[in-house]
Amino acid sequence: MAEAPVPYAVAARELLRSTLLDAMREQLTTREWATVTMAEVARAAGVSRQTLYKAFGSREEFAQAYVLREVDCFLEAVEAAVQAHLDEPARALSAAFDVFLTAAADDPLVRSIVSGKSSDELLPLVTTQGRPVLGHATERLAAFLDQAWAPMAPEQARLLAECVVRLAISCATLPSAPPGMGADSVATLLGPYLEGVLA
Protein backbone atom coordinates (compact mmCIF):
# COMPACT_ATOMS: atom_id res chain seq x y z
CA MET A 1 0.00 0.00 0.00
CA ALA A 2 1.47 3.36 -1.04
CA GLU A 3 2.19 5.90 1.66
CA ALA A 4 -0.03 8.97 1.75
CA PRO A 5 1.68 12.01 0.22
CA VAL A 6 2.99 14.64 2.61
CA PRO A 7 0.64 17.62 2.63
CA TYR A 8 2.05 20.65 0.85
CA ALA A 9 1.89 22.86 3.94
CA VAL A 10 3.85 20.33 6.00
CA ALA A 11 6.48 19.81 3.28
CA ALA A 12 6.86 23.58 2.81
CA ARG A 13 7.27 24.13 6.56
CA GLU A 14 9.91 21.41 6.83
CA LEU A 15 11.78 22.78 3.81
CA LEU A 16 11.79 26.26 5.34
CA ARG A 17 13.06 24.98 8.69
CA SER A 18 15.75 22.90 7.00
CA THR A 19 16.87 25.86 4.86
CA LEU A 20 17.16 28.09 7.94
CA LEU A 21 19.12 25.47 9.88
CA ASP A 22 21.41 25.00 6.88
CA ALA A 23 21.98 28.76 6.81
CA MET A 24 23.01 28.73 10.47
CA ARG A 25 25.40 25.85 9.87
CA GLU A 26 26.99 27.79 7.03
CA GLN A 27 27.40 30.83 9.28
CA LEU A 28 29.06 28.68 11.96
CA THR A 29 31.78 27.51 9.60
CA THR A 30 33.46 30.90 9.94
CA ARG A 31 31.95 32.50 13.06
CA GLU A 32 30.95 31.77 16.65
CA TRP A 33 27.30 31.20 17.50
CA ALA A 34 27.10 34.27 19.74
CA THR A 35 28.13 36.60 16.90
CA VAL A 36 25.52 35.34 14.42
CA THR A 37 22.24 37.26 14.48
CA MET A 38 18.86 35.89 13.51
CA ALA A 39 18.61 38.59 10.85
CA GLU A 40 21.83 37.31 9.25
CA VAL A 41 20.57 33.73 9.28
CA ALA A 42 17.30 34.81 7.68
CA ARG A 43 19.13 36.84 5.03
CA ALA A 44 21.43 33.90 4.23
CA ALA A 45 18.36 31.68 3.84
CA GLY A 46 16.65 34.21 1.59
CA VAL A 47 13.74 34.96 3.93
CA SER A 48 12.76 37.72 6.33
CA ARG A 49 13.67 37.78 10.02
CA GLN A 50 9.96 37.65 10.77
CA THR A 51 9.65 34.43 8.77
CA LEU A 52 12.46 32.86 10.78
CA TYR A 53 10.77 33.76 14.07
CA LYS A 54 7.46 32.45 12.77
CA ALA A 55 9.13 29.13 11.96
CA PHE A 56 10.94 28.74 15.29
CA GLY A 57 9.43 31.15 17.79
CA SER A 58 12.62 32.39 19.45
CA ARG A 59 16.40 32.23 19.23
CA GLU A 60 16.37 29.66 22.06
CA GLU A 61 13.93 27.41 20.17
CA PHE A 62 16.02 27.83 17.03
CA ALA A 63 19.13 26.79 18.96
CA GLN A 64 17.30 23.74 20.36
CA ALA A 65 16.15 22.70 16.88
CA TYR A 66 19.66 23.16 15.51
CA VAL A 67 21.21 21.04 18.27
CA LEU A 68 18.63 18.28 17.76
CA ARG A 69 19.29 18.19 14.02
CA GLU A 70 23.03 17.91 14.61
CA VAL A 71 22.35 15.08 17.05
CA ASP A 72 20.44 13.22 14.33
CA CYS A 73 23.36 13.67 11.93
CA PHE A 74 25.74 12.23 14.53
CA LEU A 75 23.39 9.32 15.20
CA GLU A 76 23.18 8.43 11.51
CA ALA A 77 26.97 8.07 11.45
CA VAL A 78 26.97 6.10 14.72
CA GLU A 79 24.27 3.73 13.48
CA ALA A 80 26.18 3.08 10.26
CA ALA A 81 29.34 2.28 12.26
CA VAL A 82 27.47 -0.18 14.48
CA GLN A 83 25.76 -1.77 11.48
CA ALA A 84 29.17 -2.46 9.93
CA HIS A 85 30.30 -4.47 12.98
CA LEU A 86 27.19 -6.27 14.23
CA ASP A 87 29.10 -9.54 14.71
CA GLU A 88 31.69 -7.83 16.95
CA PRO A 89 29.79 -5.88 19.62
CA ALA A 90 32.78 -4.34 21.40
CA ARG A 91 34.31 -3.30 18.08
CA ALA A 92 30.95 -1.85 17.06
CA LEU A 93 30.98 0.36 20.17
CA SER A 94 34.55 1.44 19.50
CA ALA A 95 33.80 2.22 15.85
CA ALA A 96 30.65 4.13 16.81
CA PHE A 97 32.50 6.29 19.32
CA ASP A 98 35.39 6.83 16.95
CA VAL A 99 33.13 8.08 14.16
CA PHE A 100 31.21 10.26 16.62
CA LEU A 101 34.32 11.88 18.12
CA THR A 102 35.78 12.49 14.66
CA ALA A 103 32.54 14.10 13.46
CA ALA A 104 32.20 16.14 16.66
CA ALA A 105 35.73 17.51 16.34
CA ASP A 106 34.87 18.87 12.87
CA ASP A 107 31.36 20.08 13.73
CA PRO A 108 30.89 23.87 13.89
CA LEU A 109 28.31 23.60 16.67
CA VAL A 110 30.58 21.51 18.89
CA ARG A 111 33.50 23.83 18.17
CA SER A 112 31.34 26.77 19.19
CA ILE A 113 30.41 25.07 22.47
CA VAL A 114 33.97 23.98 23.26
CA SER A 115 35.40 27.43 22.54
CA GLY A 116 33.46 28.82 25.48
CA LYS A 117 32.46 31.93 23.57
CA SER A 118 28.91 30.67 23.07
CA SER A 119 28.65 28.53 26.19
CA ASP A 120 26.01 30.68 27.90
CA GLU A 121 23.54 29.88 25.14
CA LEU A 122 24.57 26.48 23.78
CA LEU A 123 26.24 24.49 26.54
CA PRO A 124 23.09 24.31 28.72
CA LEU A 125 21.25 22.68 25.79
CA VAL A 126 23.45 19.59 26.17
CA THR A 127 24.03 19.79 29.95
CA THR A 128 21.77 21.47 32.53
CA GLN A 129 18.88 21.95 30.08
CA GLY A 130 19.77 18.95 27.98
CA ARG A 131 16.83 16.68 28.76
CA PRO A 132 15.27 17.06 25.25
CA VAL A 133 18.61 16.27 23.59
CA LEU A 134 19.39 13.38 25.95
CA GLY A 135 15.89 11.96 25.62
CA HIS A 136 15.77 12.25 21.82
CA ALA A 137 19.22 10.73 21.32
CA THR A 138 18.63 7.95 23.86
CA GLU A 139 15.26 6.92 22.42
CA ARG A 140 16.51 6.90 18.84
CA LEU A 141 19.69 4.97 19.68
CA ALA A 142 17.81 2.52 21.93
CA ALA A 143 15.33 1.75 19.14
CA PHE A 144 18.21 1.17 16.73
CA LEU A 145 20.13 -1.10 19.16
CA ASP A 146 17.00 -3.08 19.98
CA GLN A 147 16.49 -3.75 16.28
CA ALA A 148 20.18 -4.31 15.42
CA TRP A 149 20.77 -6.83 18.21
CA ALA A 150 17.47 -8.68 18.53
CA PRO A 151 18.41 -10.70 21.66
CA MET A 152 18.67 -7.44 23.61
CA ALA A 153 15.64 -6.54 25.71
CA PRO A 154 14.24 -3.01 25.27
CA GLU A 155 15.27 -1.98 28.79
CA GLN A 156 18.83 -3.21 28.16
CA ALA A 157 18.98 -1.32 24.87
CA ARG A 158 17.78 1.83 26.61
CA LEU A 159 20.32 1.50 29.43
CA LEU A 160 23.18 1.02 26.97
CA ALA A 161 21.93 3.85 24.76
CA GLU A 162 21.70 6.31 27.65
CA CYS A 163 25.20 5.42 28.87
CA VAL A 164 26.61 5.84 25.36
CA VAL A 165 24.83 9.17 24.81
CA ARG A 166 25.93 10.58 28.18
CA LEU A 167 29.54 9.55 27.56
CA ALA A 168 29.41 10.96 24.03
CA ILE A 169 28.14 14.35 25.25
CA SER A 170 30.81 14.44 27.93
CA CYS A 171 33.62 13.56 25.55
CA ALA A 172 32.43 16.03 22.90
CA THR A 173 31.91 19.00 25.22
CA LEU A 174 34.95 18.32 27.42
CA PRO A 175 37.58 17.25 24.87
CA SER A 176 40.40 17.74 27.40
CA ALA A 177 39.43 14.45 29.04
CA PRO A 178 42.18 12.28 30.61
CA PRO A 179 44.47 10.51 28.11
CA GLY A 180 42.97 7.26 26.89
CA MET A 181 39.36 8.30 27.42
CA GLY A 182 38.35 7.66 23.84
CA ALA A 183 36.67 5.12 21.63
CA ASP A 184 38.69 2.12 22.83
CA SER A 185 38.18 2.90 26.51
CA VAL A 186 34.42 3.16 25.98
CA ALA A 187 34.47 -0.23 24.28
CA THR A 188 36.50 -1.64 27.18
CA LEU A 189 34.00 -0.24 29.67
CA LEU A 190 30.71 -1.12 27.94
CA GLY A 191 31.79 -3.99 25.68
CA PRO A 192 31.54 -6.73 28.35
CA TYR A 193 28.01 -5.60 29.24
CA LEU A 194 26.91 -5.70 25.62
CA GLU A 195 28.58 -9.06 24.96
CA GLY A 196 26.98 -10.50 28.12
CA VAL A 197 23.55 -9.32 27.05
CA LEU A 198 23.97 -10.84 23.61
CA ALA A 199 25.49 -14.12 24.79
C-alpha positions as CSV (number, residue, x, y, z in Angstrom):
1,M,0.0,0.0,0.0
2,A,1.5,3.4,-1.0
3,E,2.2,5.9,1.7
4,A,0.0,9.0,1.8
5,P,1.7,12.0,0.2
6,V,3.0,14.6,2.6
7,P,0.6,17.6,2.6
8,Y,2.1,20.6,0.8
9,A,1.9,22.9,3.9
10,V,3.9,20.3,6.0
11,A,6.5,19.8,3.3
12,A,6.9,23.6,2.8
13,R,7.3,24.1,6.6
14,E,9.9,21.4,6.8
15,L,11.8,22.8,3.8
16,L,11.8,26.3,5.3
17,R,13.1,25.0,8.7
18,S,15.8,22.9,7.0
19,T,16.9,25.9,4.9
20,L,17.2,28.1,7.9
21,L,19.1,25.5,9.9
22,D,21.4,25.0,6.9
23,A,22.0,28.8,6.8
24,M,23.0,28.7,10.5
25,R,25.4,25.9,9.9
26,E,27.0,27.8,7.0
27,Q,27.4,30.8,9.3
28,L,29.1,28.7,12.0
29,T,31.8,27.5,9.6
30,T,33.5,30.9,9.9
31,R,31.9,32.5,13.1
32,E,31.0,31.8,16.7
33,W,27.3,31.2,17.5
34,A,27.1,34.3,19.7
35,T,28.1,36.6,16.9
36,V,25.5,35.3,14.4
37,T,22.2,37.3,14.5
38,M,18.9,35.9,13.5
39,A,18.6,38.6,10.9
40,E,21.8,37.3,9.3
41,V,20.6,33.7,9.3
42,A,17.3,34.8,7.7
43,R,19.1,36.8,5.0
44,A,21.4,33.9,4.2
45,A,18.4,31.7,3.8
46,G,16.7,34.2,1.6
47,V,13.7,35.0,3.9
48,S,12.8,37.7,6.3
49,R,13.7,37.8,10.0
50,Q,10.0,37.7,10.8
51,T,9.6,34.4,8.8
52,L,12.5,32.9,10.8
53,Y,10.8,33.8,14.1
54,K,7.5,32.5,12.8
55,A,9.1,29.1,12.0
56,F,10.9,28.7,15.3
57,G,9.4,31.2,17.8
58,S,12.6,32.4,19.4
59,R,16.4,32.2,19.2
60,E,16.4,29.7,22.1
61,E,13.9,27.4,20.2
62,F,16.0,27.8,17.0
63,A,19.1,26.8,19.0
64,Q,17.3,23.7,20.4
65,A,16.2,22.7,16.9
66,Y,19.7,23.2,15.5
67,V,21.2,21.0,18.3
68,L,18.6,18.3,17.8
69,R,19.3,18.2,14.0
70,E,23.0,17.9,14.6
71,V,22.3,15.1,17.1
72,D,20.4,13.2,14.3
73,C,23.4,13.7,11.9
74,F,25.7,12.2,14.5
75,L,23.4,9.3,15.2
76,E,23.2,8.4,11.5
77,A,27.0,8.1,11.4
78,V,27.0,6.1,14.7
79,E,24.3,3.7,13.5
80,A,26.2,3.1,10.3
81,A,29.3,2.3,12.3
82,V,27.5,-0.2,14.5
83,Q,25.8,-1.8,11.5
84,A,29.2,-2.5,9.9
85,H,30.3,-4.5,13.0
86,L,27.2,-6.3,14.2
87,D,29.1,-9.5,14.7
88,E,31.7,-7.8,16.9
89,P,29.8,-5.9,19.6
90,A,32.8,-4.3,21.4
91,R,34.3,-3.3,18.1
92,A,30.9,-1.8,17.1
93,L,31.0,0.4,20.2
94,S,34.5,1.4,19.5
95,A,33.8,2.2,15.8
96,A,30.7,4.1,16.8
97,F,32.5,6.3,19.3
98,D,35.4,6.8,17.0
99,V,33.1,8.1,14.2
100,F,31.2,10.3,16.6
101,L,34.3,11.9,18.1
102,T,35.8,12.5,14.7
103,A,32.5,14.1,13.5
104,A,32.2,16.1,16.7
105,A,35.7,17.5,16.3
106,D,34.9,18.9,12.9
107,D,31.4,20.1,13.7
108,P,30.9,23.9,13.9
109,L,28.3,23.6,16.7
110,V,30.6,21.5,18.9
111,R,33.5,23.8,18.2
112,S,31.3,26.8,19.2
113,I,30.4,25.1,22.5
114,V,34.0,24.0,23.3
115,S,35.4,27.4,22.5
116,G,33.5,28.8,25.5
117,K,32.5,31.9,23.6
118,S,28.9,30.7,23.1
119,S,28.7,28.5,26.2
120,D,26.0,30.7,27.9
121,E,23.5,29.9,25.1
122,L,24.6,26.5,23.8
123,L,26.2,24.5,26.5
124,P,23.1,24.3,28.7
125,L,21.3,22.7,25.8
126,V,23.5,19.6,26.2
127,T,24.0,19.8,29.9
128,T,21.8,21.5,32.5
129,Q,18.9,22.0,30.1
130,G,19.8,19.0,28.0
131,R,16.8,16.7,28.8
132,P,15.3,17.1,25.3
133,V,18.6,16.3,23.6
134,L,19.4,13.4,26.0
135,G,15.9,12.0,25.6
136,H,15.8,12.3,21.8
137,A,19.2,10.7,21.3
138,T,18.6,7.9,23.9
139,E,15.3,6.9,22.4
140,R,16.5,6.9,18.8
141,L,19.7,5.0,19.7
142,A,17.8,2.5,21.9
143,A,15.3,1.8,19.1
144,F,18.2,1.2,16.7
145,L,20.1,-1.1,19.2
146,D,17.0,-3.1,20.0
147,Q,16.5,-3.7,16.3
148,A,20.2,-4.3,15.4
149,W,20.8,-6.8,18.2
150,A,17.5,-8.7,18.5
151,P,18.4,-10.7,21.7
152,M,18.7,-7.4,23.6
153,A,15.6,-6.5,25.7
154,P,14.2,-3.0,25.3
155,E,15.3,-2.0,28.8
156,Q,18.8,-3.2,28.2
157,A,19.0,-1.3,24.9
158,R,17.8,1.8,26.6
159,L,20.3,1.5,29.4
160,L,23.2,1.0,27.0
161,A,21.9,3.9,24.8
162,E,21.7,6.3,27.6
163,C,25.2,5.4,28.9
164,V,26.6,5.8,25.4
165,V,24.8,9.2,24.8
166,R,25.9,10.6,28.2
167,L,29.5,9.6,27.6
168,A,29.4,11.0,24.0
169,I,28.1,14.3,25.3
170,S,30.8,14.4,27.9
171,C,33.6,13.6,25.5
172,A,32.4,16.0,22.9
173,T,31.9,19.0,25.2
174,L,35.0,18.3,27.4
175,P,37.6,17.3,24.9
176,S,40.4,17.7,27.4
177,A,39.4,14.4,29.0
178,P,42.2,12.3,30.6
179,P,44.5,10.5,28.1
180,G,43.0,7.3,26.9
181,M,39.4,8.3,27.4
182,G,38.4,7.7,23.8
183,A,36.7,5.1,21.6
184,D,38.7,2.1,22.8
185,S,38.2,2.9,26.5
186,V,34.4,3.2,26.0
187,A,34.5,-0.2,24.3
188,T,36.5,-1.6,27.2
189,L,34.0,-0.2,29.7
190,L,30.7,-1.1,27.9
191,G,31.8,-4.0,25.7
192,P,31.5,-6.7,28.3
193,Y,28.0,-5.6,29.2
194,L,26.9,-5.7,25.6
195,E,28.6,-9.1,25.0
196,G,27.0,-10.5,28.1
197,V,23.5,-9.3,27.1
198,L,24.0,-10.8,23.6
199,A,25.5,-14.1,24.8
